[in-house]
Amino acid sequence: MTDRIRVAFVGFNEACARLVEALAGDPRVEVVGIVGTEGPRGWPEAVPVPPLLSDPADLEKRARPDVVFLAKEADEGVFSGEVVPVWEGASMEYLTSFLSGRAVLERKMREEIEQVTSLCADTRLAEAYGDPFPKLAQLMDRAMALFDMKFGMIAVPGDVGQEMSVLMARGSRVEGLAGRSLGMNSSLCGEAFNQGKPLQRRVTEECEEFEFLSREGVAKAILVPMRAEGRVVGVFLLAHEGEDELDSLKLSLFSLVADQAGLVLQIARLYSELEANLNLDSLTGLYNQHFFLRRLSEEISRACRYSLNVSLVLLELDDLSGYRERNGRTMAELVLSDLGSLIKRSTREVDLAARYGEERFALLLPETRRIGALRLAERLLGIIADYPFPSARKGETERLTACAGVASYPANAENDRELLFKAMDALERAKRSGPGSFHLYGT
């Protein structure tokens, strides 16, 4: 249960007296002070008179009220709580509306909100863009302490449809819980995700969370959807031993924490996508030259350390300029886009395919010897030669060819720069041999 609402008066009039009389005996309200030099006129006899204070600043310092009713002029900036003007004919409905749970946040709650929101407003959030877990852990620890909970968990949609995946958990017996899958239709987290609204549920054997929540000795689960950009991105679950539910104020604060967690996830996702896009060529969908050169250096260093083979294939379309003259720049860009798709479908996941110039492509093949790279180059040139590229002539397609050069580490080169130069030399030799040719350096 929250602390009582602390009420004070600056001056006192008939409306204030009617308010005090109406609130007499209400355990939720406490009158903590009045600014004035003599007893307030009209104060109800059955109600003890609170301390009289000399000025508004003294009232704020000593009484720290949540709501201040102003029957006389005063500087509203003095008070940290709600400030309400009161005139002689003010209605009771108007006055008491400021004492409802929706209008007044107790001081402790306001301080906690400021602390929670500062977690994501902190400029150091940028440090967690690539890894959201430290910030999520901060938010979870704050929420568990704030609401006196024994267990906390964050679940997000899984890679498989109709599943939730546990992203992180806090509790005394949660080893191995992170990464666990929960059915969307058989778990409390799935229910909260689908409904998109806060839920307070008793933990029963019917829900999938029962297995590990019962180990924590909890009986009640509070679940709040995590939102970002207007959509639900996950579910924040807190659980405790008793049957008590969070009141509307604390549930609203929990929703604020959950939305901050949703923001952390969204920022991390957008940063990841941005980082990936910075490394990709927008036209072909392959990696760009800058990323390729960095990975080439890293792969050669790894190969040197563990005595591995690395091969490099450079591939270039024959007479793309002629195709562009016949069909236009837009059609030529479609050719490059199609070629990027063909290359991705023809290589392994461990291979790295990149666009290396206007019409040249590079294929970095880890742990691959020269013969394996040569076979891939030959197969890829055959796929390109058979592919029906678009044509500006209605109902027609065009056939294009490409040349390829192959070099390998350590057979042909001692470092990454030398391997690149040897592959370029092999490509030039292939081009001199004619369209559709390939050449292995050193042969």
C-alpha distance (Angstrom), angle and dihedral (degrees) to the residues before:
residue distance angle dihedral
M1 . . .
T2 3.85 . .
D3 3.83 123.1 .
R4 3.79 118.9 -94.1
I5 3.80 119.8 -84.4
R6 3.80 109.0 -101.6
V7 3.81 111.7 -137.7
A8 3.82 129.0 -170.5
F9 3.81 137.7 175.5
V10 3.81 133.2 -139.9
G11 3.76 101.6 -157.7
F12 3.77 121.8 -17.2
N13 3.80 134.0 -117.4
E14 3.79 140.9 164.0
A15 3.83 93.6 -78.2
C16 3.83 90.3 51.9
A17 3.81 90.3 51.2
R18 3.82 91.6 51.5
L19 3.81 89.6 49.5
V20 3.83 93.4 51.2
E21 3.78 90.8 48.7
A22 3.82 91.6 50.2
L23 3.82 91.6 49.5
A24 3.81 95.7 45.7
G25 3.79 108.8 126.4
D26 3.83 95.1 11.8
P27 3.84 104.7 136.5
R28 3.81 91.2 -156.0
V29 3.83 94.4 64.0
E30 3.81 131.3 61.5
V31 3.83 124.2 -176.6
V32 3.80 105.3 -143.2
G33 3.80 106.1 176.2
I34 3.81 152.2 -14.3
V35 3.79 128.4 -144.4
G36 3.80 105.5 -133.8
T37 3.80 144.2 98.0
E38 3.81 98.8 -123.0
G39 3.79 138.3 30.9
P40 3.81 113.1 -67.3
R41 3.78 112.3 -99.2
G42 3.80 112.8 -119.8
W43 3.82 95.3 19.1
P44 3.84 110.0 157.5
E45 3.81 110.5 -102.0
A46 3.82 93.8 -138.3
V47 3.81 92.2 57.7
P48 3.84 121.4 77.3
V49 3.80 113.1 -119.4
P50 3.83 111.4 -116.0
P51 3.83 123.4 -133.1
L52 3.82 116.5 -62.3
L53 3.80 112.5 -131.8
S54 3.76 130.3 -163.8
D55 3.82 102.4 -129.8
P56 3.85 142.7 -4.9
A57 3.81 93.1 -96.5
D58 3.81 90.5 55.0
L59 3.82 89.5 47.9
E60 3.80 92.2 53.0
K61 3.78 92.9 46.2
R62 3.81 98.4 46.5
A63 3.81 104.8 28.3
R64 3.83 101.9 28.5
P65 3.83 94.2 -158.3
D66 3.80 125.2 -160.4
V67 3.82 93.1 -150.4
V68 3.82 126.3 27.3
F69 3.81 119.6 -165.8
L70 3.83 110.9 -153.8
A71 3.80 113.5 -149.5
K72 3.83 89.1 159.4
E73 3.78 132.9 37.1
A74 3.80 114.3 -79.7
D75 3.78 138.4 155.8
E76 3.82 104.5 -92.5
G77 3.80 90.4 -158.8
V78 3.79 89.6 72.7
F79 3.79 92.9 71.3
S80 3.79 128.9 73.4
G81 3.82 92.5 -166.0
E82 3.80 133.5 68.9
V83 3.83 112.9 -59.7
V84 3.84 118.5 -150.5
P85 3.82 125.7 -174.9
V86 3.83 113.4 -137.7
W87 3.83 125.0 -161.1
E88 3.79 128.2 -178.3
G89 3.80 95.2 -97.1
A90 3.84 98.0 40.6
S91 3.80 111.0 141.6
M92 3.80 122.1 -120.4
E93 3.79 90.0 -125.2
Y94 3.79 90.0 58.3
L95 3.80 93.5 47.1
T96 3.79 98.9 44.4
S97 3.83 92.8 46.2
F98 3.80 87.2 75.8
L99 3.79 90.2 59.1
S100 3.82 96.4 55.3
G101 3.76 120.6 111.6
R102 3.79 89.8 -111.9
A103 3.79 95.8 55.1
V104 3.82 102.6 40.6
L105 3.77 127.7 55.7
E106 3.75 114.2 -168.6
R107 3.77 113.7 -116.8
K108 3.80 93.8 -110.3
M109 3.80 89.9 54.9
R110 3.80 92.0 50.4
E111 3.78 90.7 52.0
E112 3.81 91.6 49.0
I113 3.81 91.5 49.9
E114 3.79 90.2 52.8
Q115 3.80 90.5 50.6
V116 3.80 93.5 47.5
T117 3.79 95.8 47.3
S118 3.79 90.7 46.8
L119 3.81 89.2 61.7
C120 3.80 90.9 70.5
A121 3.81 95.8 29.3
D122 3.80 88.9 59.0
T123 3.81 110.5 114.0
R124 3.81 88.7 -133.7
L125 3.80 88.6 72.5
A126 3.81 85.4 95.1
E127 3.80 88.0 68.8
A128 3.82 89.5 63.5
Y129 3.82 97.9 47.6
G130 3.77 93.1 104.9
D131 3.83 93.6 39.8
P132 3.83 117.1 34.3
F133 3.82 95.2 -179.9
P134 3.84 99.5 89.0
K135 3.82 91.5 52.3
L136 3.80 92.6 44.1
A137 3.80 89.5 50.2
Q138 3.82 89.8 52.8
L139 3.78 91.4 51.4
M140 3.80 92.7 47.0
D141 3.80 93.4 49.1
R142 3.80 90.1 49.0
A143 3.81 92.8 49.3
M144 3.82 94.0 47.6
A145 3.81 91.7 49.9
L146 3.80 93.6 44.0
F147 3.80 95.1 51.3
D148 3.84 97.0 31.7
M149 3.82 94.1 -119.4
K150 3.82 129.1 165.9
F151 3.79 98.1 -154.1
G152 3.80 136.8 34.7
M153 3.79 131.8 -178.1
I154 3.80 140.2 171.1
A155 3.82 120.0 -154.7
V156 3.81 127.6 -175.2
P157 3.82 133.5 -175.0
G158 3.81 109.8 -74.2
D159 3.78 129.8 -129.8
V160 3.79 89.1 -104.5
G161 3.80 118.5 67.2
Q162 3.82 118.6 -102.7
E163 3.80 92.3 21.4
M164 3.78 136.2 109.3
S165 3.79 121.1 -152.3
V166 3.81 122.8 -148.4
L167 3.79 106.0 -123.5
M168 3.81 98.0 -176.9
A169 3.81 139.9 -16.7
R170 3.80 138.7 -164.1
G171 3.80 125.7 -155.4
S172 3.79 142.2 95.2
R173 3.81 96.7 -86.7
V174 3.79 108.4 31.5
E175 3.79 102.3 112.6
G176 3.78 110.2 149.2
L177 3.80 94.4 8.6
A178 3.82 95.1 114.6
G179 3.79 110.0 91.6
R180 3.80 93.9 24.3
S181 3.82 116.7 137.5
L182 3.81 123.9 -128.0
G183 3.78 125.3 -165.7
M184 3.78 113.4 -110.6
N185 3.81 90.5 -138.2
S186 3.80 99.3 38.2
S187 3.79 103.7 46.0
L188 3.78 136.3 72.1
C189 3.80 89.4 -126.9
G190 3.79 90.7 55.0
E191 3.80 90.8 49.3
A192 3.81 92.3 52.0
F193 3.81 91.1 45.6
N194 3.81 93.1 50.8
Q195 3.80 95.1 44.4
G196 3.79 93.4 43.6
K197 3.81 94.1 -146.4
P198 3.84 137.5 95.6
L199 3.81 116.1 -82.9
Q200 3.81 132.4 -167.5
R201 3.79 109.8 -160.8
R202 3.77 137.7 173.9
V203 3.82 109.3 -122.3
T204 3.81 108.6 -114.8
E205 3.80 134.0 170.6
E206 3.81 90.9 -103.6
C207 3.81 93.2 72.8
E208 3.81 122.4 75.7
E209 3.80 91.6 -130.5
F210 3.83 90.4 64.9
E211 3.82 93.4 85.4
F212 3.79 96.1 63.3
L213 3.82 98.9 24.9
S214 3.81 90.2 57.0
R215 3.82 88.6 54.1
E216 3.81 87.2 58.1
G217 3.82 90.2 50.9
V218 3.81 93.5 -121.8
A219 3.79 125.6 148.1
K220 3.80 105.4 -179.4
A221 3.81 129.7 53.1
I222 3.80 125.5 -164.2
L223 3.79 113.8 -162.1
V224 3.80 126.4 -171.8
P225 3.82 125.9 -179.2
M226 3.80 115.4 -119.4
R227 3.80 110.7 -132.8
A228 3.78 134.5 -163.7
E229 3.80 126.8 171.6
G230 3.80 90.3 -3.2
R231 3.80 97.4 -56.2
V232 3.79 134.5 97.0
V233 3.82 111.4 -105.2
G234 3.81 100.0 171.1
V235 3.80 146.9 -29.4
F236 3.82 129.4 -95.2
L237 3.83 113.0 -152.1
L238 3.80 127.4 -167.4
A239 3.82 123.6 179.6
H240 3.81 136.9 -172.3
E241 3.80 140.4 179.4
G242 3.80 101.5 -107.4
E243 3.78 133.6 67.6
D244 3.82 95.8 -120.2
E245 3.79 117.4 121.7
L246 3.79 126.4 -142.1
D247 3.77 113.0 -100.6
S248 3.80 119.7 -121.3
L249 3.81 93.3 -93.8
K250 3.79 95.4 53.0
L251 3.79 92.0 41.4
S252 3.81 88.7 54.6
L253 3.79 89.8 50.2
F254 3.79 90.8 49.0
S255 3.82 87.9 52.2
L256 3.80 88.3 54.1
V257 3.81 90.8 52.9
A258 3.82 90.6 47.7
D259 3.80 91.8 50.8
Q260 3.80 90.0 50.5
A261 3.81 88.2 53.0
G262 3.81 89.2 49.1
L263 3.80 88.9 52.2
V264 3.82 90.9 51.9
L265 3.82 90.4 52.6
Q266 3.79 92.1 46.7
I267 3.80 93.3 49.3
A268 3.81 91.0 49.1
R269 3.81 91.0 49.0
L270 3.81 93.6 48.4
Y271 3.80 91.1 46.7
S272 3.80 90.2 50.9
E273 3.80 91.2 50.0
L274 3.79 91.4 46.7
E275 3.78 91.7 49.9
A276 3.80 90.2 49.7
N277 3.81 92.3 48.0
L278 3.80 91.4 50.7
N279 3.80 88.1 59.8
L280 3.81 96.2 46.5
D281 3.77 133.2 83.8
S282 3.80 104.7 -125.4
L283 3.81 95.0 -146.5
T284 3.80 102.0 49.1
G285 3.81 101.5 23.1
L286 3.81 89.1 -128.9
Y287 3.80 124.9 119.1
N288 3.78 117.3 -80.2
Q289 3.78 127.7 -115.1
H290 3.81 95.6 -100.7
F291 3.81 93.0 54.7
F292 3.81 91.8 43.4
L293 3.82 93.2 54.9
R294 3.80 91.0 49.6
R295 3.79 92.7 50.0
L296 3.80 91.6 44.9
S297 3.80 89.9 58.1
E298 3.82 91.9 46.1
E299 3.80 93.3 48.1
I300 3.79 93.9 49.8
S301 3.82 90.0 49.3
R302 3.81 89.7 52.3
A303 3.81 91.8 46.5
C304 3.80 90.7 50.9
R305 3.80 91.9 49.6
Y306 3.80 95.5 49.5
S307 3.83 100.4 28.8
L308 3.81 95.0 -113.1
N309 3.80 134.0 152.6
V310 3.81 123.8 -114.9
S311 3.78 125.5 -174.3
L312 3.78 130.9 -164.9
V313 3.79 127.4 -156.0
L314 3.81 120.5 -167.3
L315 3.79 114.4 -165.3
E316 3.81 129.3 -172.8
L317 3.81 131.8 -177.0
D318 3.80 116.6 -118.5
D319 3.82 115.1 -119.7
L320 3.81 99.2 -13.1
S321 3.83 86.8 158.3
G322 3.81 89.8 61.4
Y323 3.79 91.1 50.1
R324 3.83 89.3 49.7
E325 3.81 91.6 52.8
R326 3.81 91.5 51.3
N327 3.80 98.3 42.8
G328 3.79 108.9 19.5
R329 3.80 134.6 -112.8
T330 3.79 95.6 -73.9
M331 3.81 92.5 57.1
A332 3.81 90.2 45.8
E333 3.81 89.2 55.6
L334 3.81 89.0 52.1
V335 3.81 88.3 54.9
L336 3.81 91.3 54.0
S337 3.80 90.6 46.8
D338 3.81 91.7 51.1
L339 3.80 90.7 46.2
G340 3.81 90.1 53.7
S341 3.82 89.3 54.1
L342 3.81 92.4 48.1
I343 3.80 91.6 51.7
K344 3.82 93.7 48.4
R345 3.81 91.3 50.6
S346 3.81 92.0 48.7
T347 3.82 99.0 50.9
R348 3.80 135.5 69.5
E349 3.80 124.8 -105.4
V350 3.80 89.8 -110.2
D351 3.81 92.1 54.4
L352 3.79 119.9 90.1
A353 3.80 118.3 -139.9
A354 3.81 119.5 -169.0
R355 3.77 140.9 171.7
Y356 3.80 106.8 -114.9
G357 3.78 106.1 -173.8
E358 3.82 134.4 -29.6
E359 3.80 98.4 -45.5
R360 3.79 103.0 -1.5
F361 3.79 127.0 99.9
A362 3.81 133.4 -165.9
L363 3.80 127.7 -150.0
L364 3.81 116.3 -164.9
L365 3.81 109.7 -160.8
P366 3.84 115.0 -167.4
E367 3.81 118.9 -152.2
T368 3.80 90.9 6.4
R369 3.81 126.0 132.3
R370 3.81 125.3 -142.6
I371 3.79 95.4 -96.8
G372 3.80 92.8 52.6
A373 3.80 91.2 49.2
L374 3.81 91.8 47.6
R375 3.80 91.5 52.3
L376 3.81 90.9 50.3
A377 3.81 90.9 50.2
E378 3.81 91.6 49.8
R379 3.80 92.6 47.8
L380 3.80 92.8 46.8
L381 3.83 92.7 50.4
G382 3.80 89.0 52.5
I383 3.83 91.4 51.1
I384 3.81 90.5 50.9
A385 3.80 93.2 47.8
D386 3.83 91.6 52.7
Y387 3.79 96.1 45.1
P388 3.86 118.0 106.5
F389 3.79 103.3 -130.9
P390 3.83 116.8 -163.9
S391 3.79 121.7 -91.4
A392 3.79 131.9 -158.3
R393 3.79 88.0 -131.4
K394 3.76 109.5 93.0
G395 3.78 114.4 -104.7
E396 3.81 94.0 3.2
T397 3.80 135.6 106.4
E398 3.78 133.4 -161.9
R399 3.78 133.5 -132.9
L400 3.78 119.8 -135.4
T401 3.78 133.3 -175.2
A402 3.78 135.5 -154.0
C403 3.79 138.8 -159.8
A404 3.79 127.1 -136.7
G405 3.78 137.8 -159.4
V406 3.82 123.6 -160.6
A407 3.81 131.2 -161.1
S408 3.80 131.8 165.3
Y409 3.79 141.2 -153.1
P410 3.01 126.4 -102.2
A411 3.82 94.7 4.7
N412 3.83 95.4 61.2
A413 3.81 105.5 15.0
E414 3.78 143.9 31.1
N415 3.82 99.5 -150.9
D416 3.79 142.8 13.2
R417 3.81 96.9 -90.4
E418 3.77 92.3 50.0
L419 3.80 91.6 48.2
L420 3.81 90.5 53.3
F421 3.80 92.8 48.8
K422 3.81 92.3 48.0
A423 3.81 91.3 50.6
M424 3.83 89.4 49.9
D425 3.78 90.1 51.1
A426 3.82 90.3 50.4
L427 3.82 90.4 50.2
E428 3.82 92.0 51.7
R429 3.80 90.3 51.2
A430 3.81 90.0 50.5
K431 3.81 91.7 50.9
R432 3.81 90.7 51.4
S433 3.81 88.2 54.3
G434 3.80 91.2 60.1
P435 3.84 140.5 -97.4
G436 3.80 116.2 -35.0
S437 3.82 94.8 21.3
F438 3.80 130.0 136.0
H439 3.79 130.8 -164.0
L440 3.82 135.3 -165.3
Y441 3.79 113.0 -144.0
G442 3.80 113.4 -109.3
T443 3.81 96.9 23.6
